[in-house]
Amino acid sequence: MTMKKMTVRDVLDMKSGAEKITMLTAYDASFARLLDQAGIDIVLVGDSLGMVALGYESTVPVTMDEMVHHARAVKHGVNQALLVGDMPFLSYQVSREDAIVNAGRFMKEAGCDAVKLEGGLEVCDTVAALVRAGIPVMGHIGLTPQTAGSLGGYKVQGKDAESARRILAEARGLADAGAFAVVLECIPDKLAGAISKSVAIPTIGIGAGVECDGQVLVTHDLLGMFEKFTPSFVKCYAKLAPQIKDAISSYRDEVKNGLYPDAAHSFTMQLDIDELLK
């Protein structure tokens, strides 16, 4: 049976129906197709591609052109999931006009269904402007990787009363601005649960406990493919990096030793080659 295309309305209805939401990242059509066929609800073209796919030290250097390029590729692998493009650093902070133009590129050039951007109360006006322009927006608060330096590094946020109240206010502000969902990253589970009960829009946690309305991970972390570091909140459902390296090493050895390709992996012909070459 063919599943219907996921919409923003469907995501909102999942919260009201107490159905957990699943979201994972993809940066190319091959991975996107696997996620889509596995029934993942939301595919995020995350700016994490800077570290996972492009080799950058952080997400900060990622450009709009790079994001659109990868989002367009991911679109070719997605038929059912909601496709969300991640707004990179300085693509929405300079002006609302820039934000609308850049978010519009995700929709027009890459075929995304929505965009995601980081920030709390300071981006609510931008979120409202995007929504007025017809662009669905997912928020992202708590630990915001693009500005992690100003937060003291990659640390849990909202551990004291003041910062917890601020994050709660940010979630409410984003909901009031028209965001259809909000990512909660690296905050205490009780705070995430309180936020989830306080806003009508779905919360999607990453390092925020089980009381969120959904969960997101970087796919390469989930599959054990990114060996540089693994956040403590990540559960590795596979350890593919060692398997991939073993497979590649076996290929290298067989080629070096003349074992590949063998007869089973070669094409034969019925003609006498010696006669043919005379």
C-alpha positions in Angstrom: 0.0 0.0 0.0 1.4 3.4 -1.0 1.6 5.8 1.9 0.5 9.4 1.4 2.9 12.3 1.4 3.4 13.7 5.0 2.3 17.3 5.5 2.8 19.9 8.2 -0.8 19.3 9.2 -0.1 15.6 9.6 2.8 16.5 12.0 0.6 18.7 14.1 -2.1 16.0 14.2 0.5 13.4 15.4 0.9 15.5 18.6 -2.8 15.7 19.2 -3.1 12.0 18.5 -0.2 11.2 20.9 1.8 9.5 18.1 5.5 9.9 18.4 7.3 11.7 15.5 10.5 10.4 13.9 13.1 12.6 12.2 16.5 11.8 10.8 19.1 13.6 8.6 20.0 12.9 5.0 22.4 14.6 2.7 22.0 12.6 -0.5 19.3 10.7 -2.5 20.6 7.2 -1.5 20.3 7.7 2.2 17.1 9.7 1.8 15.5 6.8 -0.1 16.4 4.4 2.7 14.9 6.7 5.4 11.8 7.3 3.4 11.2 3.6 2.7 11.7 2.8 6.4 8.8 5.1 7.3 10.6 8.0 8.9 8.2 10.9 9.2 10.5 13.9 8.7 13.8 14.0 6.7 16.0 16.9 7.7 18.7 18.1 5.4 20.7 19.3 8.4 23.6 21.8 8.3 25.4 18.9 10.2 26.4 18.0 6.6 29.2 20.5 7.1 30.8 18.1 9.6 29.5 14.8 8.4 29.8 15.1 4.6 32.0 18.1 3.9 34.7 17.7 6.6 34.3 21.1 8.3 35.1 21.6 12.0 31.6 23.0 12.7 28.3 23.9 11.0 29.3 27.6 10.8 31.0 27.5 7.3 28.1 25.8 5.5 26.7 28.0 2.8 23.2 28.3 1.3 24.5 27.0 -2.0 25.8 23.9 -0.3 22.5 23.4 1.6 20.4 23.8 -1.5 22.6 21.5 -3.5 22.3 18.7 -1.0 18.6 19.3 -0.3 17.9 19.0 -4.1 19.7 15.6 -4.0 17.7 14.5 -1.0 14.4 15.5 -2.6 15.1 12.8 -5.3 15.0 10.1 -2.6 11.9 11.3 -0.7 8.4 10.5 -1.7 6.5 10.3 1.6 8.4 12.0 4.4 8.1 15.7 5.1 11.3 17.3 3.8 12.9 20.1 5.9 15.9 22.2 4.9 18.1 23.6 7.6 18.9 27.3 7.3 22.6 27.8 7.7 24.4 30.4 9.8 23.8 34.0 8.6 21.2 33.0 6.1 18.4 34.4 8.2 20.0 36.6 10.9 20.9 39.7 8.8 17.4 40.7 7.7 13.9 39.3 7.3 14.2 39.9 3.6 17.3 37.7 3.4 15.6 35.1 5.5 12.6 35.0 3.1 14.8 34.8 0.0 17.0 32.1 1.4 14.1 30.0 2.8 12.4 30.4 -0.5 15.4 28.8 -2.2 14.8 25.7 -0.2 11.2 25.6 -1.5 11.7 26.7 -5.1 15.1 25.2 -6.0 15.2 22.1 -3.8 11.6 21.2 -3.3 11.6 21.3 0.5 8.3 21.3 2.4 9.6 23.5 5.2 12.7 25.0 6.8 14.3 24.9 10.2 16.2 27.7 11.9 17.9 28.1 15.2 17.2 30.7 17.9 14.6 31.8 20.4 12.9 35.1 21.0 15.3 37.0 18.8 14.1 35.1 15.7 10.4 35.1 16.4 9.7 38.1 14.1 11.6 36.3 11.4 9.6 33.2 11.9 6.4 35.2 11.7 7.6 36.8 8.4 8.5 33.5 6.9 5.1 32.0 7.8 3.3 35.0 6.4 5.3 34.4 3.2 3.8 30.9 3.1 7.0 29.1 4.3 6.4 26.5 7.1 9.0 26.9 9.9 10.4 24.5 12.5 12.2 26.2 15.4 15.3 25.0 17.2 16.2 26.0 20.8 18.3 24.8 23.7 21.8 24.0 22.4 22.0 25.7 19.1 25.1 24.5 17.3 25.6 27.5 15.0 26.1 29.7 18.1 27.4 27.1 20.5 30.5 29.3 21.2 28.3 32.0 22.8 26.6 29.3 24.9 29.9 28.1 26.4 30.4 25.2 24.0 28.4 22.0 23.4 26.8 21.8 26.8 23.4 21.0 28.3 21.3 24.1 28.4 18.4 25.0 30.8 19.9 23.5 33.9 19.2 26.5 36.2 15.9 28.2 36.8 16.7 31.3 34.8 17.8 29.6 31.7 15.0 27.0 32.0 12.4 29.8 32.1 14.1 31.5 29.1 13.9 28.3 27.0 10.2 27.8 28.0 9.5 31.4 26.9 11.3 30.8 23.6 9.3 27.7 22.9 6.1 29.6 23.5 7.3 32.6 21.5 8.1 30.4 18.5 4.7 28.7 18.7 3.0 32.1 18.9 5.0 33.2 15.8 3.6 30.4 13.8 6.3 27.7 13.9 4.7 24.2 13.3 7.3 22.4 15.5 10.4 23.0 17.6 13.6 21.0 18.1 14.7 20.9 21.8 18.4 20.1 21.9 20.4 19.1 25.0 18.1 20.2 27.7 17.0 18.3 30.9 14.3 15.8 30.3 11.9 17.3 32.8 12.2 20.7 31.2 11.5 19.2 27.8 8.5 17.5 29.2 7.2 20.7 30.7 7.7 22.5 27.4 5.9 19.7 25.5 2.9 20.1 27.7 3.0 23.9 27.5 2.9 24.4 23.7 0.4 23.2 21.1 3.1 22.4 18.5 5.2 19.2 18.5 8.5 19.2 20.3 11.3 17.1 18.7 14.0 16.1 21.1 17.7 15.5 20.6 19.3 14.8 23.9 16.1 16.0 25.6 14.5 12.9 27.0 11.5 10.7 26.2 8.8 13.2 27.0 9.2 15.1 23.7 6.6 14.5 21.0 9.3 13.1 18.7 13.0 12.5 18.3 15.7 13.4 15.8 19.3 12.1 15.4 22.0 12.5 12.8 21.7 9.4 10.8 25.5 8.8 10.6 25.6 8.9 14.4 22.7 6.4 14.7 24.5 4.1 12.2 28.0 4.4 13.8 29.5 5.9 10.7 30.9 9.2 12.1 33.9 8.2 14.2 35.2 11.7 15.1 33.0 11.9 18.2 29.6 10.5 19.4 27.4 12.7 21.6 26.4 11.0 24.9 22.7 11.0 24.0 23.2 9.1 20.8 22.2 5.4 20.7 24.2 3.6 18.0 21.8 1.1 16.4 24.7 -0.2 14.2 28.4 0.0 14.0 28.9 0.4 10.3 32.2 2.3 10.1 34.3 -0.8 11.0 32.2 -3.0 8.7 32.7 -0.5 5.8 36.4 -0.4 6.4 36.7 -4.2 6.5 34.7 -4.5 3.3 37.0 -1.9 1.6 40.1 -3.6 2.9 38.9 -7.0 1.5 38.3 -5.4 -1.9 41.8 -3.8 -1.9 43.4 -7.1 -0.9 41.5 -9.1 -3.6 42.4 -6.7 -6.3 46.0 -6.6 -5.3 46.2 -10.4 -5.3 44.3 -10.9 -8.5 41.3 -12.5 -6.8 38.8 -10.0 -8.0 37.2 -10.0 -10.5 36.9 -13.8 -10.7 35.0 -15.8 -13.3 31.7 -15.2 -11.5 32.1 -11.5 -11.8 33.4 -11.3 -15.4 31.7 -11.6 -18.8 32.5 -14.4 -21.2 32.2 -14.7 -25.0 31.6 -17.7 -27.3 33.9 -16.6 -30.0 37.5 -17.9 -30.3 39.4 -14.7 -29.2 42.6 -15.9 -31.0 40.7 -16.3 -34.3 39.0 -12.9 -33.7 42.3 -11.1 -33.3 44.0 -12.6 -36.4 
